[in-house]
């Protein structure tokens, strides 16, 4: 069971970010009307609002570099919670942006999964330099 959950989580992440990086508009097939997205604190519900947000992001080209994928079964029968961390490289930015994203996947009668919950947050890294003088 654990191995299958990890396999499904990894396959979903690879598929999701491949679509995001190459054809964002096709992500609509992964959401339903009941789906919810929290994007940097902004809450959206329904496939139309979610895909509108994703497709209106202020960059055309990007590439996700995944660092970690952690998956576990959810309390919903057959559901899977997936947590992802990584970097987002934008063509307009010199340095990649760190992010984390959580998906709650729900099985469909057809044997695939859809995203019921999606939470995205960028991670800001603050570096403090401390100088010591003798």
C-alpha positions in Angstrom: 0.0 0.0 0.0 2.7 2.5 1.0 4.7 1.8 -2.1 1.7 2.4 -4.3 0.9 5.7 -2.6 4.4 6.8 -3.2 4.2 5.7 -6.9 1.0 7.5 -7.5 2.2 10.7 -5.7 5.4 10.8 -7.7 3.6 10.1 -11.0 1.1 12.8 -10.3 3.8 15.4 -9.5 5.7 14.6 -12.6 2.5 14.9 -14.7 1.3 18.1 -13.0 4.5 20.0 -13.3 5.1 18.8 -16.9 1.7 20.2 -17.8 2.3 23.4 -15.8 5.7 24.0 -17.5 4.6 23.1 -21.1 0.8 23.7 -21.4 -0.8 25.3 -18.3 -4.2 25.5 -19.9 -4.4 21.6 -19.8 -4.3 21.6 -16.0 -8.0 22.1 -16.0 -8.5 18.4 -16.5 -7.0 17.8 -13.0 -9.5 19.9 -11.1 -13.3 19.7 -10.5 -15.9 22.2 -9.6 -15.5 21.3 -5.9 -11.7 21.8 -6.0 -10.1 24.5 -3.9 -6.8 26.3 -4.3 -5.0 28.6 -1.9 -2.3 30.5 -3.8 -0.2 32.7 -1.6 -3.1 33.2 0.8 -5.7 33.9 -2.0 -8.5 31.3 -1.8 -10.2 30.1 -5.0 -12.8 27.4 -5.7 -13.9 25.6 -8.9 -12.0 24.6 -12.0 -12.7 27.9 -13.8 -11.4 30.2 -11.0 -8.4 28.0 -10.3 -7.4 27.7 -14.0 -7.9 31.4 -14.5 -5.5 32.2 -11.7 -2.9 29.7 -12.9 -3.1 30.9 -16.5 -2.9 34.6 -15.5 0.4 34.2 -13.6 2.8 37.0 -14.8 5.3 34.7 -16.6 5.1 32.6 -19.7 8.0 30.2 -19.4 9.0 28.4 -16.3 10.6 25.1 -15.2 9.9 23.4 -11.9 12.9 21.6 -10.2 11.4 19.2 -7.6 13.5 18.6 -4.5 11.1 16.4 -2.4 7.9 14.5 -2.8 6.2 13.1 0.3 2.9 11.2 0.0 0.6 9.5 2.4 -2.9 8.0 2.3 -5.7 10.4 3.3 -8.8 9.6 5.4 -10.9 9.8 2.2 -11.1 6.2 0.8 -8.3 5.9 -1.8 -7.3 9.6 -1.4 -3.6 10.7 -1.3 -2.0 13.7 0.3 1.1 14.9 -1.6 3.6 17.5 -0.3 6.1 18.9 -2.8 9.1 21.3 -2.3 11.3 22.6 -5.0 12.4 25.6 -7.1 10.7 27.4 -9.8 13.0 28.8 -12.5 11.5 31.7 -14.4 13.0 33.1 -17.6 12.6 36.6 -16.3 14.4 35.9 -12.9 18.1 35.4 -12.3 17.6 33.1 -9.2 15.1 30.3 -8.8 12.2 30.8 -6.4 11.7 28.2 -3.7 8.2 26.9 -3.2 6.1 24.3 -1.5 2.8 22.8 -2.6 0.3 20.4 -1.1 -2.2 18.4 -3.1 -5.1 16.3 -1.8 -5.9 13.8 -4.6 -9.2 12.0 -4.8 -9.8 8.9 -6.9 -12.4 9.0 -9.7 -14.7 6.2 -10.8 -12.6 6.0 -14.0 -9.5 5.0 -12.0 -7.6 8.3 -12.1 -7.3 11.2 -9.6 -8.4 14.8 -9.4 -7.1 17.6 -7.2 -9.6 18.4 -4.4 -7.2 20.7 -2.4 -4.2 22.5 -3.6 -2.1 24.9 -1.4 0.8 26.8 -3.0 3.3 29.0 -1.1 6.6 30.5 -2.2 9.4 30.4 0.4 11.4 33.5 1.0 14.8 33.0 2.3 16.3 35.8 4.3 20.1 35.8 4.7 21.6 37.8 7.5 25.2 38.6 7.5 26.8 39.2 10.9 30.2 40.9 10.9 32.5 40.5 13.9 35.2 43.1 14.6 38.0 42.6 17.1 
